[in-house]
Amino acid sequence: MPGRPTDLQEFDVTPFVSAGQSHNFDYGVNGGSGTSNYIVNNQLVQYGAANFALDAAIVDIMNPSDYVEYDRVNAICSTPKVVLQNTGSTLLTEVEIEYWINDDANHQTYTWTGNLGFLGKEEVELPAPAALWNALSTTNVFHATVVDPNGSTDEYNFNDHYETGFAIPDVVPTDFFIEFKTNNAANESSYQILDDNGAVLFERTGMSNATLYRDTLNLGLGCYQFKVLDTDDDGIAFWANNDGSGYLRLRAVGGGVAKAFDPDFGQSIIYNFTIDFPLSYEELNDIHEVSVYPNPTQGKFYVEAGSISEAKIEVHNAQGQLVDIPRTTTLDQIAFDSSDLPSGIYLVKINYRGKLQLKKLIVE
């Protein structure tokens, strides 16, 4: 996504330099055209000898995490992932990792085995039994600690523990359906539903251009992942190409929109969710949320929610003037014909069940 930070890249240049000599470092960027810009920061770090012989550390928590670097794969409800590092001179071959949520006294444990030399790192996926999530609250912290490296005493305790805040995944109703409107490059798009073990429960590929697909699912209590891929890395609505606009939502059967996704998602969407856990969808969500789609629009756009016909809806242009626009109303959907409107930004003002909602709409 434009403006997002990229992953930190680390390179050991020790084999390529000689002590006391001058060296030049250069880098190149592959891809990108037009007005693409890259802001790159570089640091050269020199290490001396290890301060300790036996020292293991947790240096990062990738998920669950509220760090912006990892928000594409968070929030999660399965397989926490931490980064283990050997900061001692002795080869690290085994360490126990304890992990828990908030103040839960019941710590989970996992024994890692492998081979890490000095400053070596490894991403470690941790099991996620249901008991791990028992201490969930409105604000949450995930803790991870290394214990007994190589079956002995860690010589430096101040890097043993790491913690990060995180958000719980969205809750989706038991009966829902995927509503996917393809753009004019449907061959680039596909999507899957996976369970918490990574098994594919549903998959759709080979879609047709400018076609609406509705796939109804009944998954039952648990944790799941919705994965959407675009092989051309430009989502299903991107201003800088001629592929047209699609949209993507999860909808409750017989109800409103449970989740509306940004169609300008680049290469992928990775959306982790639970079915009615830890509370039901109705208990956790404002079921009066209104959806406006597609956005941007090139003709008709729709306003949807349960019993949306009760709502008072106005469309205003960028100067704040009320726009008279043809509409067709059903119980749960109002269709607006914007084909005669000039291109630009409009504001859809929705007064629905005592709640005022403002939605920005782009007419192309």
Secondary structure by P-SEA (a helix, b strand, c coil): cccccccbbbbbccccccccbbbbbbbbbccccccbbbbbbbbbbbbccccccbbbbbccccccccccccccccccccbbbbbbbbcccccccbbbbbbbcccccbbbbbbbbccccccbbbbbbbbbcccccccccccbbbbbbbccccccccccccccbbbbbbbcccccccbbbbbbbbccccccccccccccccccccccccccccbbbbbbbbbccbbbbbbbbbcccccccccccccbbbbccccccccccccccccccccbbbbbbbccccccccccccccbbbbcccccccbbbbbccccccbbbbbbccccccccccccccccccccccccccbbbbbbbbbcccbbbbbbbbcc
